[in-house]
Amino acid sequence: MNKTLAALAFTLPFTVLAASAHAAPEHYTIDGTHTFPRFSYNHFGFSKQLSRFNKTTGTVTFDQAAKTGAVDVTIDMKSVDTGFELFDGHIQGTEFLDTANHPTSTFKSTRVVFEGDKPVSVEGNLTIKGVTRPVTLTITSFQAMPHPILKKDAIGANATTVIKRSEFNAGKYAPNVGDEVTLDIAIEAIKQ
């Protein structure tokens, strides 16, 4: 009996390690009804303007045990919503988003940084108007749990970063209209 207990005590930690090592990454599809990239900028010093994009698609891969992940997002730039239809058309022009030639923007992660069990930042490449630049999204909140209505595993996060629009060939009226643009992304994704 003592030999059996000793053998069990010896093999149990290795069994647990082997099981966790075999945990596979989980794949999630972005929920476009709850995912909205927002952007804000200084307007002639009068106010901070806030707008968003209404159509976003993509995938998230998340492996909490291995502390790895990946994000691949596509934003429909024609879905820009400033709250004013005339300005929506203006901001889609060649001087700003140039949606006729660049209808989408993408973010593809290169690294997800974890602290403990939760991701705290996502490094990756942001492409706007055909220009790709590295950015780091700081995650301000993160949740992984079963969705209370859909009864499927889900993840959600809020993240932020600051870019210069002039670096993406969209710098018209800078610096009077702020060159620095704050991006705030609310994202939810459902396990496939």
LUMDREN-11248 format. One record per residue: x, y, z of N, C-alpha, C in turn. Coordinates in nm, 4 decimals, padded with zeros to 6 digits, always signed. Layout:
// residues N
> X; Y; Z; X; Y; Z; X; Y; Z .
...
//
This chain:
// residues 192
> +00.0817; -00.1194; +00.0000; +00.0000; +00.0000; +00.0000; +00.0861; +00.1259; +00.0000 .
> +00.1900; +00.1304; +00.0820; +00.2775; +00.2464; +00.0865; +00.3467; +00.2690; -00.0466 .
> +00.3835; +00.1598; -00.1162; +00.4475; +00.1730; -00.2473; +00.3498; +00.2316; -00.3491 .
> +00.2235; +00.1916; -00.3395; +00.1218; +00.2440; -00.4306; +00.1008; +00.3929; -00.4063 .
> +00.0916; +00.4339; -00.2810; +00.0749; +00.5760; -00.2494; +00.1966; +00.6571; -00.2922 .
> +00.3146; +00.6013; -00.2715; +00.4370; +00.6703; -00.3116; +00.4415; +00.6863; -00.4628 .
> +00.4020; +00.5830; -00.5362; +00.4014; +00.5902; -00.6829; +00.2993; +00.6932; -00.7301 .
> +00.1814; +00.6938; -00.6668; +00.0780; +00.7903; -00.7015; +00.1248; +00.9334; -00.6733 .
> +00.1846; +00.9555; -00.5581; +00.2351; +01.0880; -00.5212; +00.3433; +01.1346; -00.6179 .
> +00.4224; +01.0394; -00.6684; +00.5295; +01.0737; -00.7610; +00.4755; +01.1072; -00.9003 .
> +00.3761; +01.0312; -00.9478; +00.3275; +01.0491; -01.0848; +00.2220; +01.1577; -01.0985 .
> +00.1503; +01.1914; -00.9911; +00.0424; +01.2896; -00.9999; +00.0870; +01.4255; -01.0541 .
> +00.1959; +01.4835; -01.0053; +00.2371; +01.6135; -01.0606; +00.2683; +01.6080; -01.2100 .
> +00.3259; +01.4970; -01.2559; +00.3582; +01.4842; -01.3976; +00.2325; +01.4681; -01.4817 .
> +00.1325; +01.4000; -01.4271; +00.0052; +01.3845; -01.4966; -00.0621; +01.5204; -01.5128 .
> -00.0612; +01.5998; -01.4069; -00.1210; +01.7339; -01.4129; -00.0467; +01.8209; -01.5137 .
> +00.0856; +01.8161; -01.5109; +00.1652; +01.8943; -01.6061; +00.1382; +01.8507; -01.7491 .
> +00.1303; +01.7219; -01.7722; +00.1047; +01.6715; -01.9069; -00.0324; +01.7154; -01.9550 .
> -00.1322; +01.7130; -01.8676; -00.2667; +01.7547; -01.9054; -00.2701; +01.9023; -01.9408 .
> -00.2030; +01.9844; -01.8613; -00.2045; +02.1277; -01.8909; -00.1212; +02.1600; -02.0137 .
> -00.0181; +02.0816; -02.0391; +00.0644; +02.1053; -02.1572; -00.0129; +02.0737; -02.2846 .
> -00.1146; +01.9851; -02.2746; -00.1924; +01.9468; -02.3913; -00.3144; +02.0363; -02.4124 .
> -00.3352; +02.1339; -02.3241; -00.4478; +02.2246; -02.3415; -00.4288; +02.3007; -02.4719 .
> -00.5315; +02.2967; -02.5539; -00.5215; +02.3577; -02.6864; -00.5684; +02.5026; -02.6823 .
> -00.5153; +02.5837; -02.7714; -00.5661; +02.7208; -02.7813; -00.7137; +02.7184; -02.8215 .
> -00.7881; +02.8140; -02.7714; -00.9294; +02.8244; -02.8057; -00.9469; +02.9367; -02.9066 .
> -01.0380; +02.9154; -03.0009; -01.0593; +03.0107; -03.1089; -01.1963; +03.0772; -03.0928 .
> -01.1971; +03.2088; -03.1074; -01.3173; +03.2882; -03.0882; -01.3432; +03.3728; -03.2122 .
> -01.4714; +03.3952; -03.2405; -01.5123; +03.4829; -03.3504; -01.5632; +03.6131; -03.2901 .
> -01.5173; +03.7237; -03.3449; -01.5577; +03.8544; -03.2937; -01.7077; +03.8749; -03.3122 .
> -01.7720; +03.9225; -03.2064; -01.9138; +03.9555; -03.2072; -01.9268; +04.1000; -03.2551 .
> -01.9687; +04.1148; -03.3799; -01.9772; +04.2478; -03.4404; -02.0828; +04.3373; -03.3787 .
> -02.1748; +04.2793; -03.3000; -02.2769; +04.3615; -03.2354; -02.2295; +04.4198; -03.1031 .
> -02.1096; +04.3757; -03.0584; -02.0553; +04.4274; -02.9327; -01.9068; +04.4631; -02.9447 .
> -01.8610; +04.4854; -03.0663; -01.7211; +04.5224; -03.0898; -01.7181; +04.6529; -03.1673 .
> -01.6644; +04.7563; -03.1032; -01.6641; +04.8877; -03.1661; -01.5322; +04.9602; -03.1420 .
> -01.4495; +04.9744; -03.2453; -01.3321; +05.0618; -03.2336; -01.3794; +05.2075; -03.2355 .
> -01.3351; +05.2839; -03.1369; -01.3687; +05.4253; -03.1288; -01.2411; +05.5076; -03.1412 .
> -01.2543; +05.6296; -03.1909; -01.1376; +05.7171; -03.1994; -01.1763; +05.8574; -03.1564 .
> -01.0804; +05.9248; -03.0921; -01.1054; +06.0610; -03.0468; -00.9839; +06.1474; -03.0761 .
> -01.0089; +06.2757; -03.0935; -00.9023; +06.3701; -03.1273; -00.9455; +06.5104; -03.0865 .
> -00.8486; +06.5991; -03.0748; -00.8725; +06.7375; -03.0379; -00.9167; +06.8148; -03.1618 .
> -01.0287; +06.8859; -03.1522; -01.0826; +06.9621; -03.2645; -01.0614; +07.1112; -03.2425 .
> -00.9528; +07.1640; -03.2987; -00.9174; +07.3067; -03.2924; -00.9049; +07.3585; -03.1499 .
> -00.8845; +07.2702; -03.0531; -00.8752; +07.3122; -02.9140; -01.0102; +07.3361; -02.8488 .
> -01.1187; +07.3256; -02.9281; -01.2526; +07.3490; -02.8738; -01.3042; +07.2295; -02.7942 .
> -01.2807; +07.1100; -02.8482; -01.3425; +06.9926; -02.7864; -01.2682; +06.8657; -02.8275 .
> -01.2975; +06.7593; -02.7562; -01.2489; +06.6262; -02.7909; -01.3621; +06.5564; -02.8656 .
> -01.3401; +06.5279; -02.9911; -01.4415; +06.4632; -03.0725; -01.4278; +06.3110; -03.0618 .
> -01.5422; +06.2407; -03.0564; -01.5437; +06.0957; -03.0412; -01.6306; +06.0350; -03.1504 .
> -01.5743; +05.9396; -03.2240; -01.6458; +05.8701; -03.3310; -01.6151; +05.7216; -03.3212 .
> -01.6821; +05.6410; -03.4052; -01.6578; +05.4978; -03.4009; -01.6787; +05.4348; -03.5379 .
> -01.6409; +05.3079; -03.5466; -01.6672; +05.2262; -03.6647; -01.7705; +05.1217; -03.6246 .
> -01.8723; +05.1029; -03.7094; -01.9846; +05.0166; -03.6742; -01.9709; +04.8720; -03.7202 .
> -01.8739; +04.8422; -03.8067; -01.8613; +04.7053; -03.8584; -01.7179; +04.6552; -03.8409 .
> -01.7041; +04.5535; -03.7584; -01.5739; +04.4936; -03.7307; -01.5881; +04.3420; -03.7330 .
> -01.4922; +04.2742; -03.7965; -01.4903; +04.1283; -03.8011; -01.3522; +04.0799; -03.7604 .
> -01.3421; +03.9483; -03.7312; -01.2107; +03.8939; -03.7013; -01.2160; +03.7772; -03.6059 .
> -01.0980; +03.7383; -03.5624; -01.0847; +03.6227; -03.4742; -00.9855; +03.6533; -03.3615 .
> -01.0030; +03.5802; -03.2526; -00.9118; +03.5860; -03.1387; -00.8767; +03.4424; -03.1021 .
> -00.7497; +03.4177; -03.0787; -00.7047; +03.2894; -03.0267; -00.6520; +03.3147; -02.8866 .
> -00.6924; +03.2283; -02.7924; -00.6573; +03.2513; -02.6522; -00.6231; +03.1187; -02.5864 .
> -00.5066; +03.1122; -02.5246; -00.4651; +02.9945; -02.4492; -00.4187; +03.0425; -02.3124 .
> -00.5093; +03.0391; -02.2163; -00.4791; +03.0921; -02.0842; -00.3706; +03.0111; -02.0145 .
> -00.3715; +02.8787; -02.0343; -00.2722; +02.7933; -01.9689; -00.1316; +02.8223; -02.0208 .
> -00.1186; +02.8374; -02.1516; +00.0121; +02.8631; -02.2121; +00.0481; +03.0115; -02.2110 .
> -00.0493; +03.0968; -02.1738; -00.0303; +03.2424; -02.1732; +00.0116; +03.2936; -02.3109 .
> -00.0679; +03.2552; -02.4096; -00.0463; +03.3012; -02.5459; -00.1803; +03.3425; -02.6056 .
> -00.1734; +03.4171; -02.7115; -00.2941; +03.4581; -02.7803; -00.2601; +03.5244; -02.9122 .
> -00.3641; +03.5504; -02.9896; -00.3483; +03.6187; -03.1178; -00.4788; +03.6899; -03.1505 .
> -00.4655; +03.8048; -03.2167; -00.5808; +03.8843; -03.2560; -00.5650; +03.9207; -03.4024 .
> -00.6731; +03.9026; -03.4792; -00.6741; +03.9372; -03.6211; -00.8070; +04.0066; -03.6488 .
> -00.8025; +04.1383; -03.6694; -00.9237; +04.2193; -03.6800; -00.9250; +04.2958; -03.8110 .
> -01.0434; +04.3043; -03.8709; -01.0645; +04.3872; -03.9899; -01.1769; +04.4849; -03.9607 .
> -01.1518; +04.6123; -03.9855; -01.2502; +04.7180; -03.9630; -01.2973; +04.7698; -04.0979 .
> -01.4282; +04.7763; -04.1169; -01.4873; +04.8349; -04.2362; -01.4823; +04.9870; -04.2196 .
> -01.3899; +05.0508; -04.2911; -01.3704; +05.1949; -04.2738; -01.4881; +05.2769; -04.3269 .
> -01.5694; +05.2173; -04.4138; -01.6877; +05.2871; -04.4633; -01.7986; +05.2919; -04.3585 .
> -01.7801; +05.2177; -04.2495; -01.8810; +05.2175; -04.1427; -01.8526; +05.3249; -04.0390 .
> -01.7646; +05.4208; -04.0706; -01.7321; +05.5272; -03.9759; -01.8592; +05.6023; -03.9378 .
> -01.8716; +05.6313; -03.8094; -01.9914; +05.6953; -03.7573; -01.9489; +05.8113; -03.6672 .
> -01.9595; +05.9316; -03.7227; -01.9240; +06.0515; -03.6474; -02.0449; +06.1118; -03.5772 .
> -02.1635; +06.0577; -03.6085; -02.2873; +06.1140; -03.5561; -02.3477; +06.2163; -03.6494 .
> -02.2819; +06.2416; -03.7625; -02.3282; +06.3428; -03.8578; -02.2999; +06.2895; -03.9978 .
> -02.4045; +06.2563; -04.0729; -02.3898; +06.1873; -04.2006; -02.2998; +06.2612; -04.2996 .
> -02.3136; +06.3927; -04.3081; -02.2309; +06.4706; -04.4008; -02.0823; +06.4555; -04.3661 .
> -02.0498; +06.4585; -04.2366; -01.9105; +06.4444; -04.1952; -01.8607; +06.3014; -04.2147 .
> -01.9507; +06.2024; -04.2018; -01.9113; +06.0638; -04.2312; -01.8541; +06.0556; -04.3726 .
> -01.9222; +06.1202; -04.4671; -01.8742; +06.1213; -04.6062; -01.7449; +06.1989; -04.6198 .
> -01.7346; +06.3119; -04.5509; -01.6139; +06.3950; -04.5570; -01.4910; +06.3205; -04.5062 .
> -01.5062; +06.2500; -04.3944; -01.3917; +06.1817; -04.3330; -01.3491; +06.0588; -04.4147 .
> -01.4379; +06.0123; -04.5043; -01.4014; +05.9008; -04.5912; -01.3255; +05.9462; -04.7162 .
> -01.3092; +06.0772; -04.7339; -01.2405; +06.1307; -04.8515; -01.0909; +06.1018; -04.8513 .
> -01.0256; +06.1361; -04.9613; -00.8836; +06.1033; -04.9815; -00.7921; +06.1694; -04.8796 .
> -00.8320; +06.2845; -04.8254; -00.7465; +06.3549; -04.7291; -00.7436; +06.2883; -04.5928 .
> -00.8424; +06.2038; -04.5663; -00.8495; +06.1367; -04.4361; -00.8425; +05.9850; -04.4555 .
> -00.9565; +05.9146; -04.4558; -00.9544; +05.7679; -04.4590; -00.9424; +05.7083; -04.5994 .
> -00.9809; +05.7843; -04.7018; -00.9724; +05.7372; -04.8414; -01.0332; +05.5976; -04.8570 .
> -01.1597; +05.5856; -04.8168; -01.2245; +05.4545; -04.8175; -01.2500; +05.3997; -04.9578 .
> -01.2510; +05.4859; -05.0595; -01.2692; +05.4366; -05.1962; -01.1526; +05.3457; -05.2362 .
> -01.0325; +05.3810; -05.1918; -00.9138; +05.3019; -05.2254; -00.8705; +05.2077; -05.1128 .
> -00.9128; +05.2384; -04.9905; -00.8734; +05.1580; -04.8744; -00.9975; +05.1338; -04.7869 .
> -01.0853; +05.0434; -04.8302; -01.2122; +05.0241; -04.7592; -01.2001; +04.9566; -04.6230 .
> -01.0862; +04.8954; -04.5956; -01.0699; +04.8290; -04.4660; -00.9383; +04.8696; -04.4004 .
> -00.9365; +04.8509; -04.2702; -00.8162; +04.8663; -04.1890; -00.8000; +04.7354; -04.1136 .
> -00.6744; +04.6981; -04.0835; -00.6524; +04.5719; -04.0126; -00.5578; +04.5899; -03.8948 .
> -00.5758; +04.5020; -03.7969; -00.4803; +04.4893; -03.6876; -00.4490; +04.3415; -03.6737 .
> -00.3206; +04.3079; -03.6821; -00.2757; +04.1698; -03.6665; -00.1704; +04.1669; -03.5559 .
> -00.1987; +04.0904; -03.4522; -00.1078; +04.0867; -03.3385; +00.0194; +04.0106; -03.3710 .
> +00.1266; +04.0481; -03.3028; +00.2537; +03.9765; -03.3111; +00.2901; +03.9145; -03.1766 .
> +00.2278; +03.9673; -03.0681; +00.2585; +03.9176; -02.9343; +00.1521; +03.9644; -02.8365 .
> +00.1129; +03.8746; -02.7466; +00.0223; +03.9093; -02.6383; +00.1000; +03.8945; -02.5084 .
> +00.1004; +04.0000; -02.4275; +00.1756; +04.0011; -02.3022; +00.0792; +03.9740; -02.1868 .
> +00.1158; +03.8774; -02.1022; +00.0334; +03.8387; -01.9876; +00.0987; +03.8824; -01.8570 .
> +00.0155; +03.9116; -01.7590; +00.0562; +03.9226; -01.6189; -00.0353; +03.8283; -01.5437 .
> +00.0220; +03.7233; -01.4884; -00.0614; +03.6203; -01.4267; -00.1414; +03.5495; -01.5341 .
> -00.2710; +03.5351; -01.5126; -00.3574; +03.4642; -01.6067; -00.4227; +03.5550; -01.7097 .
> -00.3985; +03.6861; -01.7006; -00.4702; +03.7780; -01.7886; -00.3759; +03.8524; -01.8822 .
> -00.4197; +03.8741; -02.0069; -00.3413; +03.9565; -02.0982; -00.3484; +04.1033; -02.0564 .
> -00.2345; +04.1738; -02.0666; -00.2309; +04.3154; -02.0286; -00.1984; +04.4069; -02.1469 .
> -00.1451; +04.3490; -02.2541; -00.1208; +04.4284; -02.3746; -00.1099; +04.3373; -02.4964 .
> -00.1352; +04.3971; -02.6106; -00.1249; +04.3253; -02.7377; -00.0393; +04.4095; -02.8314 .
> +00.0714; +04.3525; -02.8758; +00.1574; +04.4192; -02.9735; +00.1194; +04.3681; -03.1124 .
> +00.1239; +04.4578; -03.2096; +00.0872; +04.4132; -03.3433; +00.1060; +04.5213; -03.4461 .
> +00.0555; +04.4930; -03.5665; +00.0684; +04.5842; -03.6793; -00.0687; +04.6365; -03.7203 .
> -00.0802; +04.7696; -03.7207; -00.2028; +04.8367; -03.7611; -00.1832; +04.8906; -03.9022 .
> -00.2777; +04.8593; -03.9910; -00.2719; +04.9079; -04.1284; -00.3911; +04.9985; -04.1549 .
> -00.3620; +05.1228; -04.1922; -00.4628; +05.2210; -04.2302; -00.4155; +05.2857; -04.3595 .
> -00.5025; +05.2942; -04.4588; -00.4694; +05.3540; -04.5891; -00.3468; +05.2880; -04.6529 .
> -00.3292; +05.1597; -04.6317; -00.2172; +05.0877; -04.6905; -00.0852; +05.1083; -04.6189 .
> -00.0852; +05.1851; -04.5105; +00.0362; +05.2099; -04.4319; +00.0308; +05.1220; -04.3066 .
> +00.1362; +05.0454; -04.2835; +00.1408; +04.9558; -04.1686; +00.2440; +05.0053; -04.0687 .
> +00.2004; +05.0162; -03.9426; +00.2899; +05.0606; -03.8358; +00.2673; +04.9731; -03.7120 .
> +00.3749; +04.9522; -03.6339; +00.3580; +04.8756; -03.5097; +00.2886; +04.9597; -03.4037 .
> +00.1977; +04.8981; -03.3303; +00.1309; +04.9641; -03.2178; +00.1203; +04.8648; -03.1020 .
> +00.1057; +04.9190; -02.9830; +00.0808; +04.8368; -02.8647; -00.0511; +04.8806; -02.8036 .
> -00.1439; +04.7878; -02.7941; -00.2722; +04.8131; -02.7299; -00.2598; +04.7771; -02.5823 .
> -00.2916; +04.8700; -02.4952; -00.2928; +04.8440; -02.3518; -00.4320; +04.7964; -02.3136 .
> -00.4401; +04.6778; -02.2557; -00.5690; +04.6211; -02.2161; -00.6070; +04.6770; -02.0790 .
> -00.7207; +04.7440; -02.0738; -00.7655; +04.8058; -01.9488; -00.8644; +04.7181; -01.8728 .
> -00.9262; +04.6226; -01.9411; -01.0119; +04.5237; -01.8743; -01.0174; +04.3984; -01.9597 .
> -01.0336; +04.2830; -01.8947; -01.0407; +04.1550; -01.9656; -01.1284; +04.0590; -01.8868 .
> -01.2099; +03.9818; -01.9596; -01.2956; +03.8827; -01.8965; -01.3071; +03.7601; -01.9864 .
> -01.2917; +03.6429; -01.9296; -01.3143; +03.5163; -02.0000; -01.4089; +03.4338; -01.9139 .
> -01.5297; +03.4022; -01.9692; -01.6287; +03.3270; -01.8917; -01.7395; +03.2814; -01.9860 .
> -01.8267; +03.1938; -01.9405; -01.9413; +03.1562; -02.0230; -02.0340; +03.2765; -02.0435 .
> -02.0807; +03.2934; -02.1672; -02.1733; +03.4021; -02.1974; -02.3081; +03.3690; -02.1334 .
> -02.3646; +03.4588; -02.0520; -02.4865; +03.4260; -01.9779; -02.6097; +03.4033; -02.0657 .
> -02.6120; +03.4573; -02.1860; -02.7284; +03.4398; -02.2740; -02.7023; +03.3318; -02.3789 .
> -02.5857; +03.3372; -02.4428; -02.5543; +03.2423; -02.5503; -02.5148; +03.1043; -02.4994 .
> -02.4781; +03.0959; -02.3710; -02.4361; +02.9691; -02.3092; -02.3157; +02.9081; -02.3815 .
> -02.2257; +02.9939; -02.4266; -02.0994; +02.9530; -02.4879; -01.9877; +03.0294; -02.4194 .
> -01.8659; +02.9751; -02.4239; -01.7520; +03.0482; -02.3702; -01.7310; +03.1757; -02.4507 .
> -01.6951; +03.2819; -02.3814; -01.6753; +03.4109; -02.4471; -01.5624; +03.4858; -02.3782 .
> -01.5054; +03.5810; -02.4504; -01.4058; +03.6707; -02.3940; -01.4426; +03.8140; -02.4313 .
> -01.3996; +03.9056; -02.3483; -01.4234; +04.0464; -02.3762; -01.3096; +04.1299; -02.3213 .
> -01.2846; +04.2414; -02.3861; -01.1754; +04.3283; -02.3412; -01.1993; +04.4706; -02.3877 .
> -01.1333; +04.5608; -02.3198; -01.1216; +04.6995; -02.3639; -00.9734; +04.7293; -02.3728 .
> -00.9342; +04.7986; -02.4793; -00.7933; +04.8289; -02.5004; -00.7794; +04.9677; -02.5601 .
> -00.6624; +05.0272; -02.5427; -00.6409; +05.1628; -02.5920; -00.4976; +05.1815; -02.6406 .
> -00.4810; +05.2750; -02.7317; -00.3494; +05.3169; -02.7789; -00.3627; +05.4564; -02.8398 .
> -00.2511; +05.5216; -02.8648; -00.2496; +05.6527; -02.9301; -00.1633; +05.6423; -03.0551 .
> -00.2159; +05.6914; -03.1666; -00.1407; +05.6941; -03.2927; -00.1364; +05.8378; -03.3442 .
> -00.0497; +05.8621; -03.4402; -00.0480; +05.9903; -03.5103; -00.1069; +05.9670; -03.6489 .
> -00.2127; +06.0390; -03.6805; -00.2795; +06.0164; -03.8085; -00.1912; +06.0566; -03.9263 .
> -00.1006; +06.1519; -03.9037; -00.0098; +06.1913; -04.0120; +00.0813; +06.0763; -04.0545 .
> +00.1085; +05.9822; -03.9620; +00.1922; +05.8671; -03.9963; +00.1188; +05.7674; -04.0855 .
> -00.0127; +05.7858; -04.1008; -00.0927; +05.6998; -04.1880; -00.1475; +05.7797; -04.3076 .
> -00.0777; +05.8882; -04.3437; -00.1173; +05.9734; -04.4564; -00.2589; +06.0281; -04.4418 .
> -00.2958; +06.0653; -04.3191; -00.4286; +06.1209; -04.2938; -00.4166; +06.2463; -04.2076 .
> -00.3134; +06.3264; -04.2309; -00.2813; +06.4379; -04.1420; -00.3374; +06.5731; -04.1802 .
> -00.4373; +06.5780; -04.2666; -00.4954; +06.7059; -04.3080; -00.5373; +06.7891; -04.1865 .
> -00.5058; +06.9170; -04.1894; -00.5384; +07.0177; -04.0870; -00.4596; +07.0038; -03.9567 .
> -00.3655; +06.9119; -03.9512; -00.2811; +06.9032; -03.8306; -00.1857; +07.0223; -03.8312 .
> -00.1533; +07.0822; -03.7207; -00.1880; +07.0416; -03.5842; -00.3169; +07.1037; -03.5312 .
> -00.3854; +07.1899; -03.6122; -00.5071; +07.2530; -03.5617; -00.6126; +07.1494; -03.5225 .
> -00.6331; +07.0517; -03.6104; -00.7096; +06.9334; -03.5721; -00.6044; +06.8343; -03.5257 .
> -00.6138; +06.7871; -03.4039; -00.5080; +06.7086; -03.3409; -00.4523; +06.5957; -03.4258 .
> -00.3204; +06.5879; -03.4300; -00.2540; +06.4786; -03.5013; -00.2631; +06.3495; -03.4201 .
> -00.2585; +06.3624; -03.2885; -00.2699; +06.2432; -03.2040; -00.4150; +06.1997; -03.1945 .
> -00.4353; +06.0710; -03.2216; -00.5682; +06.0116; -03.2170; -00.5649; +05.8985; -03.1152 .
> -00.6570; +05.9032; -03.0206; -00.6687; +05.7952; -02.9227; -00.7665; +05.6914; -02.9752 .
> -00.7204; +05.5678; -02.9823; -00.8065; +05.4569; -03.0221; -00.8479; +05.3810; -02.8966 .
> -00.9774; +05.3602; -02.8815; -01.0328; +05.2800; -02.7725; -01.1151; +05.1697; -02.8357 .
> -01.0809; +05.0468; -02.8045; -01.1464; +04.9335; -02.8667; -01.2201; +04.8521; -02.7620 .
> -01.3512; +04.8347; -02.7832; -01.4304; +04.7429; -02.7022; -01.4526; +04.6196; -02.7876 .
> -01.4140; +04.5025; -02.7368; -01.4230; +04.3800; -02.8158; -01.4858; +04.2670; -02.7354 .
> -01.5754; +04.1940; -02.8000; -01.6303; +04.0709; -02.7443; -01.6205; +03.9633; -02.8521 .
> -01.5909; +03.8410; -02.8100; -01.5767; +03.7308; -02.9060; -01.6324; +03.6034; -02.8444 .
> -01.6933; +03.5204; -02.9291; -01.7613; +03.3987; -02.8857; -01.6815; +03.2775; -02.9348 .
> -01.6657; +03.1771; -02.8485; -01.5885; +03.0577; -02.8849; -01.6537; +02.9862; -03.0022 .
> -01.5703; +02.9457; -03.0989; -01.6208; +02.8764; -03.2194; -01.6606; +02.7340; -03.1866 .
//
